């Protein structure tokens, strides 16, 4: 077995946790797997794994080698999956979860075009801002923001930058005044989200120094969509994504607050359980969204 195959076998063995599990997945014998790992160690001149009768453990050298090898292996397996999927029919049910506000504003308008392209595909879409267990709930992929990622084992692909601004309706600002410094937000009704606590810490930049403000107010909701409509109605000041308020800022329905101090963004991500053997329908949907949202998303082009 050549070096490249030994490296891939090593990565799979670490991921699987044992020679026997790796052997079963590849239809090999455990001794054959063990022998190839031993030959890889001999070739490198270092021990990569400590073996016992019950488990395998990475040595310090093995851990360093694995970190680099795993990235290479992931690219190889992704390329293999892509090559395998070429020419395959994209069919079946694609199960997608998305945050409510983003789906309503930008995902749902694209669905007809996508399903028109893949006529044998059925799309099942759940709009939710709660944490979704992709594997447990059988979701193929989810559209999420950086702050929502709590499971570090998922694979994420960036769709677009999620730039945020602080804004309020003209009616609210006329009635309560416009803050000119971040500290003055303490005297205003700030609209909040309770699903992710970090969203209620608004970060501003003052003379190159970042200042975090923990905002307060008499209204909170579990969805940015609800906060958006509360802001439009004149209830208070909100920090909202430009994908949601871009048109309102252009038409004057909402006014930016503290624009010279606000410089905060995260990423809009497509997340899925694992890179290996990514199904053609998931790949097709992600590639479609990347094509529609990048490199400059449509909601940012005229701001």
C-alpha positions as CSV (number, residue, x, y, z in Angstrom):
1,X,0.0,0.0,0.0
2,X,1.4,3.4,-0.9
3,X,1.9,6.3,1.5
4,X,-1.3,8.2,0.5
5,X,-3.5,5.2,1.1
6,X,-1.8,4.5,4.4
7,X,-2.5,8.1,5.5
8,X,-6.1,7.7,4.6
9,X,-6.3,4.4,6.5
10,X,-4.7,6.0,9.5
11,X,-7.2,8.9,9.6
12,X,-10.2,6.5,9.2
13,X,-8.8,4.3,12.0
14,X,-8.5,7.3,14.4
15,X,-12.1,8.4,13.4
16,X,-13.5,4.9,13.9
17,X,-11.6,4.3,17.2
18,X,-10.4,0.8,16.5
19,X,-8.8,-1.5,13.9
20,X,-11.8,-3.8,13.9
21,X,-14.3,-1.0,13.2
22,X,-12.1,0.3,10.3
23,X,-11.7,-3.2,9.0
24,X,-15.5,-3.8,8.9
25,X,-16.1,-0.5,7.0
26,X,-13.5,-1.4,4.4
27,X,-14.1,-5.2,4.3
28,X,-10.5,-5.9,5.5
29,X,-9.2,-7.9,8.4
30,X,-8.2,-6.1,11.6
31,X,-4.7,-7.5,11.3
32,X,-4.4,-6.0,7.7
33,X,-5.3,-2.6,9.0
34,X,-2.9,-2.9,11.9
35,X,-0.1,-4.0,9.6
36,X,-0.5,-1.0,7.3
37,X,-0.6,1.5,10.3
38,X,2.6,-0.2,11.5
39,X,4.2,0.2,8.1
40,X,3.2,3.9,8.1
41,X,4.9,4.4,11.5
42,X,8.0,2.6,10.2
43,X,8.0,4.9,7.2
44,X,7.7,8.0,9.3
45,X,10.1,6.8,12.0
46,X,7.6,7.6,14.8
47,X,4.9,5.9,16.8
48,X,1.5,7.3,15.9
49,X,-0.7,5.1,18.1
50,X,-0.5,3.5,21.5
51,X,-2.3,0.2,21.4
52,X,-4.0,-1.7,24.1
53,X,-6.4,-4.6,24.1
54,X,-9.3,-2.2,24.7
55,X,-8.5,1.0,22.8
56,X,-6.2,3.1,20.6
57,X,-4.7,6.4,21.8
58,X,-2.8,8.9,19.7
59,X,0.7,9.8,20.8
60,X,1.8,13.4,20.7
61,X,3.4,12.8,17.3
62,X,0.3,11.0,16.2
63,X,-2.0,13.8,17.2
64,X,0.1,16.4,15.3
65,X,0.2,14.1,12.2
66,X,-3.5,13.4,12.5
67,X,-4.5,17.2,12.5
68,X,-2.8,17.7,9.2
69,X,-3.7,14.3,7.7
70,X,-7.4,14.7,8.6
71,X,-7.7,17.9,6.5
72,X,-6.1,16.2,3.5
73,X,-8.3,13.1,3.9
74,X,-11.4,15.2,4.1
75,X,-10.5,16.9,0.8
76,X,-9.8,13.6,-0.8
77,X,-13.1,12.1,0.4
78,X,-15.0,15.1,-0.8
79,X,-13.4,15.0,-4.2
80,X,-14.2,11.3,-4.3
81,X,-17.8,12.0,-3.5
82,X,-18.0,14.7,-6.1
83,X,-16.5,12.4,-8.8
84,X,-19.0,9.6,-7.8
85,X,-21.9,11.9,-7.9
86,X,-21.2,13.3,-11.4
87,X,-23.9,12.1,-13.6
88,X,-26.1,10.9,-10.8
89,X,-29.7,11.9,-10.7
90,X,-30.6,14.3,-7.9
91,X,-33.8,13.0,-6.5
92,X,-35.5,12.0,-3.2
93,X,-36.3,14.3,-0.3
94,X,-34.0,17.0,0.8
95,X,-34.6,18.0,4.5
96,X,-33.5,21.6,5.3
97,X,-33.8,23.6,8.5
98,X,-33.4,27.4,8.4
99,X,-33.7,30.3,10.7
100,X,-37.1,31.9,10.3
101,X,-36.2,35.5,9.2
102,X,-33.5,34.5,6.7
103,X,-35.8,31.8,5.1
104,X,-38.7,34.2,4.7
105,X,-36.5,37.0,3.3
106,X,-34.1,35.2,1.0
107,X,-34.4,31.4,1.0
108,X,-38.1,30.9,0.1
109,X,-37.9,33.2,-3.0
110,X,-35.2,30.9,-4.4
111,X,-36.9,27.6,-3.9
112,X,-39.0,27.6,-7.1
113,X,-35.8,28.1,-9.2
114,X,-34.0,25.3,-7.4
115,X,-36.9,22.8,-7.7
116,X,-37.4,23.8,-11.3
117,X,-33.8,22.8,-12.0
118,X,-34.2,19.4,-10.1
119,X,-37.6,18.2,-10.9
120,X,-37.3,14.8,-9.3
121,X,-36.4,16.4,-5.9
122,X,-38.7,17.1,-3.1
123,X,-37.7,19.8,-0.5
124,X,-38.9,19.7,3.1
125,X,-38.2,23.0,4.8
126,X,-38.5,23.6,8.6
127,X,-38.4,27.2,9.7
128,X,-37.0,27.4,13.2
129,X,-34.5,29.3,15.3
130,X,-34.0,26.5,17.9
131,X,-30.9,24.3,18.0
132,X,-31.3,21.4,15.5
133,X,-29.7,18.0,16.0
134,X,-29.0,17.2,12.4
135,X,-28.4,13.5,12.9
136,X,-31.1,12.8,15.5
137,X,-33.7,14.7,13.5
138,X,-32.7,13.5,10.1
139,X,-32.0,16.9,8.7
140,X,-29.7,17.0,5.7
141,X,-28.5,20.5,6.2
142,X,-29.3,23.7,8.2
143,X,-28.9,27.4,7.5
144,X,-27.4,28.9,10.6
145,X,-25.3,31.9,11.9
146,X,-21.9,31.6,13.5
147,X,-23.2,32.2,17.0
148,X,-25.7,29.4,16.7
149,X,-23.1,26.7,16.1
150,X,-22.7,24.7,19.3
151,X,-21.8,21.3,17.8
152,X,-18.2,21.6,16.6
153,X,-18.4,18.2,14.8
154,X,-20.6,19.6,12.0
155,X,-19.2,20.7,8.7
156,X,-19.9,24.4,7.8
157,X,-19.7,26.1,4.4
158,X,-19.9,29.9,4.3
159,X,-22.8,31.3,2.2
160,X,-22.4,35.0,2.9
161,X,-21.4,37.6,5.5
162,X,-24.1,38.5,8.0
163,X,-23.5,42.2,8.6
164,X,-25.6,43.8,11.4
165,X,-26.7,47.3,12.1
166,X,-28.5,49.1,14.9
167,X,-31.7,50.8,13.8
168,X,-35.0,52.2,14.8
169,X,-38.2,53.6,13.2
170,X,-38.4,57.3,12.6
171,X,-41.4,57.4,14.9
172,X,-39.4,55.9,17.8
173,X,-36.5,58.3,17.3
174,X,-38.8,61.3,17.1
175,X,-40.5,60.3,20.4
176,X,-37.4,59.3,22.3
177,X,-34.4,60.9,20.7
178,X,-31.4,59.5,18.8
179,X,-28.5,58.1,20.8
180,X,-25.2,59.6,19.7
181,X,-22.9,57.4,21.9
182,X,-23.2,53.7,22.7
183,X,-23.5,54.4,26.4
184,X,-26.8,56.3,25.7
185,X,-28.5,53.0,24.8
186,X,-29.0,52.5,28.5
187,X,-31.7,55.1,28.3
188,X,-33.5,53.4,25.4
189,X,-35.8,50.5,24.9
190,X,-33.6,47.9,23.1
191,X,-35.3,44.9,21.5
192,X,-33.7,41.5,22.3
193,X,-33.5,37.8,21.4
194,X,-33.6,35.2,24.1
195,X,-32.5,32.2,22.0
196,X,-28.8,33.1,22.0
197,X,-27.7,35.2,24.9
198,X,-24.6,36.6,23.1
199,X,-26.9,38.4,20.6
200,X,-27.9,40.8,23.4
201,X,-24.3,42.0,23.8
202,X,-23.9,44.7,21.2
203,X,-20.3,45.5,20.2
204,X,-19.3,49.0,19.1
205,X,-15.9,50.4,18.1
206,X,-14.9,53.7,19.6
207,X,-11.6,55.2,18.5
208,X,-10.3,51.7,17.6
209,X,-11.4,50.2,20.9
210,X,-14.2,47.7,21.1
211,X,-16.9,48.3,23.7
212,X,-19.5,45.7,24.6
213,X,-22.9,47.0,25.7
214,X,-25.4,44.6,27.4
215,X,-28.7,46.0,26.2
216,X,-32.1,46.0,28.1
217,X,-35.7,46.6,27.2
218,X,-39.3,45.5,27.7
219,X,-39.5,43.2,24.7
220,X,-37.7,40.0,23.7
221,X,-38.5,37.2,21.2
222,X,-37.2,33.9,20.0
223,X,-36.8,35.0,16.4
224,X,-35.2,38.0,14.6
225,X,-38.3,38.1,12.5
226,X,-40.4,39.2,15.5
227,X,-37.8,41.7,16.6
228,X,-37.8,43.1,13.1
229,X,-41.5,43.7,13.1
230,X,-41.4,45.1,16.6
231,X,-38.7,47.6,15.4
232,X,-40.8,48.6,12.4
233,X,-43.8,49.3,14.6
234,X,-41.8,51.8,16.7
235,X,-41.3,49.7,19.8
236,X,-37.6,50.3,20.2
237,X,-34.1,50.1,18.9
238,X,-32.9,46.8,17.5
239,X,-29.7,45.2,16.1
240,X,-30.7,43.5,12.9
241,X,-29.0,41.9,9.9
242,X,-28.8,43.9,6.7
243,X,-30.4,40.9,4.8
244,X,-33.5,41.8,6.8
245,X,-33.5,45.6,7.0
246,X,-31.6,46.6,3.8
247,X,-34.7,47.7,1.9
248,X,-36.1,49.5,4.9
249,X,-32.9,51.5,5.3
250,X,-33.0,52.4,1.7
251,X,-36.6,53.6,1.8
252,X,-36.4,55.3,5.2
253,X,-38.8,53.0,7.1
254,X,-35.9,52.4,9.4
255,X,-33.0,54.7,10.4
256,X,-29.5,53.5,11.3
257,X,-28.4,54.4,14.8
258,X,-24.7,54.9,15.8
259,X,-23.5,53.9,12.3
260,X,-20.0,55.3,12.9
261,X,-19.4,53.0,15.8
262,X,-21.1,49.8,14.5
263,X,-18.8,47.3,12.7
264,X,-20.0,43.8,13.6
265,X,-20.7,40.8,11.5
266,X,-20.7,37.0,11.5
267,X,-21.3,34.4,8.8
268,X,-24.4,32.8,7.3
269,X,-23.5,29.1,7.1
270,X,-24.8,25.9,5.6
271,X,-24.0,23.1,8.0
272,X,-24.3,19.4,7.6
273,X,-23.2,16.3,9.6
274,X,-20.1,15.2,7.8
275,X,-18.0,15.9,4.7
276,X,-17.5,12.3,3.8
277,X,-19.9,10.9,1.2
278,X,-21.9,14.1,0.9
279,X,-25.1,13.3,-1.0
280,X,-25.5,14.8,-4.5
281,X,-28.8,16.6,-3.4
282,X,-27.1,18.3,-0.5
283,X,-24.1,19.3,-2.6
284,X,-26.4,20.7,-5.3
285,X,-28.4,22.8,-2.9
286,X,-25.3,24.2,-1.2
287,X,-23.7,25.0,-4.5
288,X,-26.9,26.7,-5.7
289,X,-27.0,28.9,-2.6
290,X,-23.3,29.8,-2.8
291,X,-23.9,30.9,-6.4
292,X,-26.9,33.1,-5.5
293,X,-25.4,34.7,-2.3
294,X,-21.8,35.2,-3.2
295,X,-19.3,36.8,-3.4
296,X,-21.4,39.9,-2.5
297,X,-24.9,39.0,-1.4
298,X,-27.7,40.8,-3.2
299,X,-28.9,42.6,0.0
300,X,-25.5,44.3,0.3
301,X,-25.1,45.4,-3.2
302,X,-26.9,48.7,-2.9
303,X,-26.2,49.6,0.7
